[in-house]
Amino acid sequence: MESSLNKELLEKFKKAFYVDEKNILSQNVCSRQDPFEVSLSRKKLEETQNIFNHKIESEAKPITHQKNSGRCWLFAALNVMRLPFMKQLNIEDFEFSQAYLFFWDKIERCNFFLHTIVEAAKRNESVDGRLISFLLQVPANDGGQWDMLVNLIQKHGIMPKKCFPESFSCESSGRLNQLLKSKLREYAKELYGLVTNGINEADVQNTIEKQMLVIYRIVGICLGIPNETFTWTYYDKNKNFHCIGPITPKEFYENHVKPVFNVESKICLVTDPRPTNQYGRVYTIDCLGNVLGGRKCIYNNQPVETLMELVTKSIKENEAVWFGCEVSKRFASKQGIQDLAIHDFKLVFGTDIQITMSKADRLLYGESAMSHAMVFTAVYEDNNGDVKKFRVENSWGEDRGDKGYLIMTDDWFKEFVFEVVIDKKFVPQSILDVFKQEPIVLPAWDPMGTLASAK
């Protein structure tokens, strides 16, 4: 039986609200303040200490800031990579160019999208069907995942930030994405029409080439175009002068970065507890990628305890860890605390919020997905050897948390961490063997295909 919101029912709700004076107090406060700030637990703030008994040898400077862009996955990856690189060169502070990889990701991602539309049309997917409708929602996205980063570095290399610095549209990417979305949807219509009208493959590819010429122009105008070679000069900690170059970004990675941080030696592990997706199996996402012909996003699904164990092992061996999580839940952003008890919503609203469903159910009902990538740099174990909390390097500048670093409890990890990248040398052979399986293809809209892009 339907229950419409009639006058009597609404009056019942109103009376129930005002009969409890605590609701009035909460209303008085929350109507003037951020309800999340109001719900912060003073007790948890007092108990939280930024002290860890296992920490990587040294954390890098400066703290990075992705500004108003969704490049967290690039920042986190380059933050991990710079640690052994800085140690090798004995330098005080350093950043790889996030703008350089951002440029190439935009170019490659647009090309990938146009070819994906062609393939979808060849599969007889309708424009108003779920797949193409999903692809057209966000044809230009800042976000990404680890395998996408590997594709970019393997093809284009990397360079120091001083050799290709930030631009306005790097730090505030919304307008650029607006331009690209409009052109990509326009071009998708053109390509879909060509395929459905039976135009030959050569003409379709010629059309994409003409379209990409315009895309390249737009991206190049907004971000600048990287030079094919660069020369980087720097002082080490002993004030000695050094010069590298002229060198290509690909050569720079191969000769100076890969010996201390090889992206190909890292593997991506996820934890997806949905009953349909078994642990010990490998998955991929339909139509997800950035470089045409590059490696697919491959997920080795393991229990969350395995991810936590391998992160701890890596940190103890002096290696920081890239990871993806849902950052917005039970997170005190200003204080930099990720703790299931940091917000007492039940005290303020008379009901709990955000953790009332299981992790699997939150994925199923659209309440949870990976949204942000950061770096683990330290872990705390109690006297029994049980992990209690982690130290996290973020890319939101120094104003949040402990000068840019966050604290994450073990319980928060279990609920909201979805993906970690671990060096093969720390991973048991039984888990590595899972990658030998043929990947199970999940649909393009599956939550495990969500791209890390929080800002």
JOZIUR-V192991 format. One record per pair of residues at least 24 apart in sequence whose ideal C-beta (glycine too) atoms are under 10 Angstrom apart, sorted by the first residue. I is the first residue (numbers start at 1). GAP is how many residues later the second one is. Records with the same first field share a line. If there is no record, write none. Layout:
I = GAP + GAP
This chain:
17 = 333
20 = 330
22 = 325 + 326 + 327 + 328
23 = 325 + 326 + 327
25 = 323
26 = 321 + 322 + 323 + 324
27 = 321
29 = 319
30 = 318 + 319
35 = 308 + 310 + 313 + 314 + 318
36 = 292 + 294 + 295 + 296 + 297 + 306 + 307 + 309 + 312
37 = 295 + 296 + 297 + 306
38 = 305 + 306 + 307 + 309 + 310 + 311
39 = 293 + 303 + 304 + 305 + 306 + 307 + 308 + 309 + 310 + 314
40 = 292 + 294 + 295 + 297 + 302 + 303 + 304 + 308
41 = 291 + 296 + 298 + 300 + 301 + 302 + 303 + 306
42 = 302
43 = 298 + 299 + 301
44 = 288 + 291 + 293 + 295 + 296 + 297 + 298 + 299 + 300 + 365
45 = 287 + 290 + 292 + 294 + 297
47 = 290 + 292 + 294
48 = 284 + 287 + 288 + 289 + 291 + 294 + 341 + 354 + 359 + 361
49 = 331 + 340 + 358
50 = 286 + 287 + 328 + 330 + 339 + 341 + 351 + 352 + 353 + 355 + 356 + 357
51 = 327 + 329 + 338 + 340 + 356
52 = 263 + 325 + 326 + 327 + 328 + 329 + 336 + 337 + 338 + 339 + 355
53 = 325 + 326 + 327 + 328 + 329 + 335
54 = 258 + 261 + 262 + 263 + 264 + 324 + 325 + 326 + 327 + 333 + 336 + 337
55 = 260 + 261 + 263 + 265 + 322 + 323 + 324 + 325 + 336
56 = 24 + 27 + 258 + 259 + 260 + 261 + 262 + 263 + 264 + 265 + 319 + 320 + 321 + 322 + 323 + 335 + 337
57 = 26 + 27 + 30 + 261 + 262 + 263
58 = 25 + 28 + 29 + 260 + 319
59 = 24 + 261 + 316 + 318 + 319 + 332 + 334 + 345 + 346
60 = 25 + 26 + 27 + 31 + 32 + 33 + 34 + 35 + 260 + 315 + 317 + 333
61 = 25 + 30 + 31 + 32 + 33 + 34
62 = 30 + 31 + 32 + 33 + 335 + 336 + 342
63 = 330 + 331 + 332 + 333 + 334 + 335 + 336 + 337 + 338 + 340 + 341 + 342
64 = 31 + 32 + 34 + 97 + 311 + 329 + 330 + 331 + 332 + 333 + 334 + 340
65 = 33 + 101 + 106 + 329 + 330 + 331 + 332 + 333 + 334 + 339
66 = 32 + 36 + 76 + 100 + 104 + 105 + 107 + 328 + 329 + 330 + 331 + 387 + 388 + 389
67 = 99 + 101 + 103 + 104 + 105 + 106 + 328 + 329 + 330 + 388
68 = 102 + 103 + 104 + 105 + 106 + 387
69 = 29 + 30 + 33 + 73 + 74 + 97 + 100 + 101 + 102 + 103 + 104 + 105 + 107 + 108 + 326 + 384 + 386
70 = 71 + 72 + 73 + 74 + 103 + 104 + 107 + 301 + 302 + 381 + 382 + 383 + 384 + 385
71 = 27 + 28 + 30 + 31 + 34 + 71 + 72 + 73 + 99 + 100 + 102 + 302 + 324 + 381 + 382 + 384
72 = 70 + 71 + 72 + 252 + 255 + 299 + 300 + 301 + 302 + 322 + 323 + 324 + 379 + 380 + 381 + 382 + 383
73 = 28 + 32 + 69 + 70 + 71 + 72 + 73 + 75 + 76 + 249 + 251 + 297 + 299 + 300 + 301 + 322 + 378 + 379 + 380 + 381
74 = 24 + 25 + 26 + 27 + 28 + 31 + 68 + 69 + 70 + 74 + 75 + 78 + 299 + 321 + 378
75 = 26 + 27 + 298 + 299 + 300 + 318 + 319 + 320 + 321
76 = 70 + 73 + 244 + 245 + 246 + 247 + 248 + 296 + 297 + 298 + 299 + 300 + 316 + 317 + 318 + 319 + 345 + 376
77 = 24 + 67 + 69 + 71 + 72 + 73 + 75 + 76 + 81 + 184 + 186 + 189 + 245 + 296 + 298 + 344
78 = 71 + 75 + 80 + 83 + 244 + 297 + 317
79 = 241 + 243 + 294 + 295 + 296 + 298 + 314 + 315 + 316
80 = 181 + 183 + 186 + 239 + 240 + 241 + 242 + 243 + 294 + 295 + 296 + 297 + 313 + 341
81 = 68 + 72 + 77 + 172 + 176 + 177 + 179 + 180 + 181 + 182 + 239 + 241
82 = 76 + 78 + 79 + 175 + 179 + 238
83 = 177 + 178 + 235 + 236 + 237 + 292 + 294 + 310
84 = 173 + 175 + 176 + 177 + 234 + 235 + 236
85 = 73 + 75 + 171 + 172 + 174 + 175 + 176
86 = 150 + 151 + 174
87 = 173 + 231
88 = 168 + 169 + 171 + 172 + 173
89 = 145 + 147 + 148 + 153 + 155 + 167 + 171
90 = 145 + 146 + 147 + 148 + 150 + 152
91 = 143 + 144 + 145 + 146 + 151
92 = 142 + 143 + 144 + 145
94 = 66 + 67 + 68 + 140
95 = 65 + 66 + 67 + 70 + 71
96 = 57 + 62 + 63 + 64 + 65 + 67 + 68 + 156 + 157 + 161
97 = 61 + 62 + 63 + 64 + 65 + 66 + 67 + 68 + 69 + 73 + 129 + 133 + 152
98 = 60 + 63 + 66 + 67 + 68 + 72 + 73 + 297
99 = 60 + 62 + 65 + 66 + 67 + 68 + 70 + 71 + 72 + 124 + 125 + 127
100 = 52 + 56 + 57 + 58 + 59 + 60 + 61 + 63 + 64 + 65 + 70 + 123 + 124 + 126 + 130 + 149
101 = 43 + 47 + 48 + 51 + 52 + 55 + 56 + 57 + 58 + 63 + 125 + 148
102 = 40 + 42 + 50 + 62 + 64 + 65 + 67 + 68 + 71 + 74 + 117 + 121
103 = 49 + 53 + 61 + 64 + 67 + 116 + 117 + 119 + 120 + 121 + 122 + 123
104 = 47 + 48 + 49 + 51 + 52 + 53 + 54 + 115 + 119 + 122 + 145 + 186 + 187
105 = 36 + 37 + 38 + 39 + 43 + 44 + 46 + 47 + 51 + 114 + 185 + 186
106 = 34 + 35 + 36 + 63 + 67 + 70 + 71 + 74 + 109 + 110 + 112 + 113 + 114 + 116 + 117 + 184
107 = 45 + 49 + 105 + 108 + 109 + 112 + 113 + 116 + 118 + 183 + 184
108 = 40 + 43 + 44 + 47 + 48 + 181 + 182 + 183 + 184 + 186
109 = 30 + 31 + 32 + 33 + 35 + 39 + 43 + 71 + 75 + 106 + 110 + 180 + 181 + 182 + 183
110 = 29 + 30 + 70 + 73 + 74 + 77 + 98 + 101 + 102 + 104 + 105 + 106 + 108 + 109 + 180
111 = 97 + 98 + 100 + 101 + 104 + 105 + 179 + 180 + 181
112 = 36 + 39 + 175 + 176 + 177 + 178 + 179 + 180 + 181 + 182
113 = 25 + 26 + 27 + 28 + 67 + 71 + 72 + 74 + 75 + 102 + 174 + 176 + 177 + 179
114 = 25 + 70 + 73 + 74 + 76 + 77 + 90 + 93 + 94 + 95 + 97 + 98 + 101 + 178
115 = 76 + 89 + 90 + 93 + 174 + 177 + 178
116 = 72 + 75 + 170 + 171 + 172 + 173 + 176 + 328
117 = 67 + 68 + 70 + 71 + 72 + 73 + 74 + 75 + 78 + 91 + 170
118 = 70 + 73 + 74 + 76 + 77 + 83 + 86 + 87 + 89 + 90
119 = 76 + 168
120 = 68 + 71 + 72 + 75 + 166 + 167 + 324
121 = 67 + 70 + 71 + 72 + 73 + 74 + 75 + 83
122 = 73 + 74 + 79 + 82
123 = 72
124 = 71 + 72
125 = 67 + 162
126 = 66 + 70
127 = 61 + 62 + 65 + 66 + 69
130 = 313 + 314 + 315
131 = 155 + 156 + 312 + 313 + 314
132 = 56 + 60 + 155 + 312
133 = 312
134 = 152 + 153 + 309 + 310 + 311 + 315
135 = 49 + 50 + 53 + 152 + 309 + 310
136 = 45 + 48 + 49 + 52 + 53
137 = 44 + 48 + 308
138 = 39 + 43 + 46 + 313 + 315
139 = 38 + 41 + 42 + 43 + 44 + 45 + 46 + 48 + 49
140 = 33 + 36 + 37 + 38 + 39 + 40 + 41 + 42 + 43 + 44 + 45 + 75 + 79
141 = 32 + 36 + 39 + 40 + 149 + 310 + 312
142 = 28 + 31 + 32 + 34 + 35 + 309 + 310 + 311 + 313
143 = 181 + 227 + 228 + 229 + 230 + 307 + 308 + 309 + 310 + 311 + 312
144 = 144 + 145 + 146 + 153 + 180 + 229 + 307 + 308 + 309
145 = 123 + 125 + 140 + 143 + 144 + 145 + 152 + 153 + 154 + 179 + 225 + 228 + 274 + 276 + 303 + 304 + 305 + 306 + 307
146 = 117 + 120 + 121 + 122 + 151 + 152 + 153 + 176 + 177 + 178 + 227 + 273 + 274 + 275 + 306
147 = 116 + 119 + 120 + 121 + 137 + 141 + 142 + 143 + 144 + 147 + 148 + 149 + 150 + 151 + 152 + 274
148 = 140 + 141 + 142 + 143 + 146 + 147 + 148 + 149 + 303 + 304
149 = 114 + 117 + 141 + 173 + 224 + 272
150 = 113 + 114 + 116 + 118 + 141 + 144 + 145 + 147 + 271
151 = 112 + 138 + 139 + 140 + 141 + 142 + 143 + 144 + 145 + 146
152 = 111 + 138 + 139 + 142
153 = 96 + 97 + 100 + 101 + 104 + 105 + 110 + 111
154 = 96 + 99 + 100 + 109 + 110 + 137 + 140 + 141
155 = 94 + 95 + 136 + 138 + 139
156 = 70 + 92 + 93 + 94 + 97 + 135
157 = 69 + 90 + 91 + 92 + 93 + 94 + 95 + 96 + 97 + 98 + 100 + 101
158 = 91 + 92 + 94 + 95 + 98 + 99 + 100 + 105
159 = 67 + 68 + 70 + 71 + 73 + 86 + 88 + 89 + 90 + 91 + 93 + 94 + 98
160 = 70 + 72 + 73 + 74 + 84 + 85 + 89 + 92 + 96
161 = 71
162 = 68 + 70 + 71 + 72
163 = 63 + 64 + 66 + 67 + 68 + 69 + 70 + 81 + 82 + 84 + 86 + 89
164 = 59 + 60 + 61 + 62 + 63 + 66 + 85
165 = 59
166 = 57 + 58
167 = 54 + 55 + 56 + 57
168 = 54 + 55
169 = 49 + 50 + 52 + 53 + 54 + 55
170 = 52 + 53 + 54
172 = 283
173 = 49 + 50 + 280 + 282
174 = 281
175 = 47
176 = 42 + 43 + 45 + 46 + 47
177 = 45
179 = 36 + 39 + 40 + 42 + 43
180 = 35 + 38 + 39 + 42
183 = 28 + 31 + 32 + 35
184 = 27 + 31
186 = 25 + 28
187 = 24 + 25 + 27 + 28
232 = 24
261 = 58 + 162
262 = 161 + 162
263 = 158
264 = 31 + 160
265 = 157 + 158 + 159 + 160
266 = 53 + 55 + 56 + 154 + 155 + 156 + 157 + 158 + 161
267 = 31 + 33 + 43 + 153 + 154 + 155 + 156 + 157 + 159 + 160 + 164 + 165 + 167 + 168
268 = 29 + 30 + 31 + 32 + 54 + 56 + 151 + 152 + 153 + 154 + 167
269 = 30 + 31 + 32 + 33 + 34 + 35 + 37 + 38 + 41 + 42 + 54 + 149 + 150 + 151 + 152 + 153 + 158 + 162 + 165
270 = 27 + 28 + 29 + 30 + 31 + 32 + 34 + 37 + 54 + 100 + 147 + 148 + 149 + 150 + 178
271 = 28 + 29 + 30 + 31 + 32 + 33 + 34 + 35 + 36 + 37 + 88 + 142 + 143 + 146 + 147 + 148 + 149 + 177
272 = 27 + 29 + 30 + 32 + 87 + 88 + 91 + 146 + 147 + 170 + 174 + 175 + 176
273 = 28 + 30 + 31 + 85 + 86 + 87 + 88 + 89 + 90 + 141
274 = 27 + 84 + 85 + 86 + 87 + 88 + 89 + 90 + 172 + 173 + 174
275 = 85 + 89
276 = 84 + 88 + 164 + 166
277 = 24 + 83 + 86 + 163 + 165 + 169 + 171
278 = 162
279 = 24 + 25 + 27 + 155
280 = 26 + 150 + 151 + 153 + 154 + 157
281 = 153 + 156 + 157 + 158 + 159
282 = 152 + 153 + 154 + 155 + 156 + 157 + 158
283 = 154 + 156 + 157 + 158 + 159 + 163 + 165 + 166
284 = 154 + 155 + 156 + 157 + 158 + 164 + 165
285 = 154 + 156 + 157 + 158 + 159 + 160 + 161 + 162 + 163 + 164 + 165
286 = 155 + 156 + 157 + 158 + 159 + 160 + 163
287 = 154 + 156 + 157 + 158 + 162
288 = 153 + 154 + 156 + 158 + 160 + 161 + 162 + 163
290 = 161
296 = 143 + 145
297 = 142 + 151 + 152 + 154
298 = 136 + 137 + 139 + 141
299 = 119 + 120 + 140 + 141 + 143 + 149 + 150
300 = 122 + 127 + 131 + 132 + 133 + 134 + 135 + 137 + 139
301 = 133 + 139 + 147
302 = 118 + 125 + 129 + 132
303 = 111
304 = 55 + 106 + 109 + 110 + 111 + 112 + 113 + 114 + 116
305 = 82 + 105 + 108 + 109
306 = 114 + 116 + 121 + 122 + 125
307 = 106 + 107 + 110 + 111 + 112 + 113 + 115
308 = 68 + 71 + 79 + 82 + 102 + 105 + 106 + 109 + 112
309 = 78 + 117 + 119
310 = 110 + 111 + 112 + 113 + 116 + 117 + 118 + 121
311 = 65 + 68 + 76 + 79 + 102 + 106 + 109 + 110 + 111 + 115
312 = 64 + 67 + 68 + 69 + 73 + 75 + 78 + 98 + 114
313 = 66 + 109 + 110 + 112 + 113 + 114
314 = 62 + 65 + 106 + 107 + 108 + 109 + 111 + 112 + 113
315 = 61 + 62 + 63 + 64 + 75 + 76
316 = 63 + 65 + 110
317 = 106 + 108 + 109
319 = 57 + 58 + 103 + 104 + 106 + 107
320 = 55 + 56 + 57 + 58 + 71 + 73
321 = 53 + 54 + 55 + 56 + 58 + 69 + 71 + 99 + 100 + 101 + 102 + 105
322 = 51 + 52 + 53 + 54 + 97 + 98 + 99 + 100 + 130
323 = 47 + 49 + 50 + 51 + 52 + 53 + 67 + 69 + 85 + 90 + 94 + 95 + 96 + 97 + 98 + 99 + 129
324 = 45 + 46 + 47 + 48 + 49 + 50 + 92 + 93 + 94 + 95 + 96 + 97 + 126 + 127 + 128 + 130
325 = 43 + 45 + 46 + 47 + 48 + 49 + 67 + 83 + 87 + 88 + 90 + 91 + 92 + 93 + 94 + 95 + 127 + 129
326 = 28 + 33 + 36 + 37 + 41 + 42 + 43 + 44 + 45 + 46 + 89 + 90 + 91 + 92 + 121 + 124 + 126 + 128
327 = 43 + 44 + 45 + 46 + 47 + 65 + 67 + 69 + 79 + 89 + 125 + 127 + 128
328 = 26 + 40 + 43 + 44 + 88 + 126
329 = 24 + 25 + 26 + 33 + 38 + 39 + 42 + 83 + 86 + 87
330 = 24 + 25 + 79 + 81 + 82 + 85 + 86
331 = 41 + 75 + 77 + 81 + 85
332 = 68 + 69 + 74 + 75
333 = 61 + 63 + 67 + 68 + 73
334 = 65 + 66 + 67
335 = 65 + 66 + 67 + 71 + 72
336 = 55 + 56 + 58 + 60 + 63 + 64 + 65 + 66 + 67 + 68 + 69 + 70 + 71 + 72
337 = 52 + 64 + 65 + 69 + 70 + 71 + 72 + 75
338 = 36 + 51 + 52 + 54 + 63 + 68 + 69 + 70 + 71 + 73 + 74 + 75 + 77 + 78 + 79
339 = 50 + 68 + 69 + 70 + 71 + 72 + 73
340 = 69 + 70 + 71 + 72 + 74 + 75 + 76
341 = 68 + 70 + 71
342 = 65 + 67 + 70
354 = 61 + 62
355 = 56 + 57 + 60 + 61
358 = 57
359 = 55 + 56 + 57 + 58 + 59
362 = 53 + 54 + 85
363 = 55 + 83 + 84 + 85 + 87
364 = 83
365 = 82
366 = 81
367 = 80
368 = 47 + 48 + 50 + 79 + 82
369 = 49 + 77 + 78 + 79 + 80 + 81 + 82 + 83
370 = 46 + 47 + 48 + 49 + 77 + 78 + 79 + 80 + 81 + 82 + 83 + 84
371 = 45 + 47 + 79 + 80 + 81 + 82 + 83 + 84
372 = 24 + 44 + 80 + 81 + 82 + 83
373 = 46 + 48 + 78 + 79 + 80 + 81
374 = 31 + 32 + 34 + 43 + 78 + 80
375 = 30 + 46
376 = 32 + 37 + 41 + 44
377 = 28
378 = 27 + 29
379 = 29 + 31
380 = 27 + 29 + 30
381 = 29
386 = 24
387 = 26
389 = 24
390 = 27
394 = 60
395 = 59 + 60
396 = 58 + 59
418 = 29 + 30 + 32 + 34
419 = 29 + 33
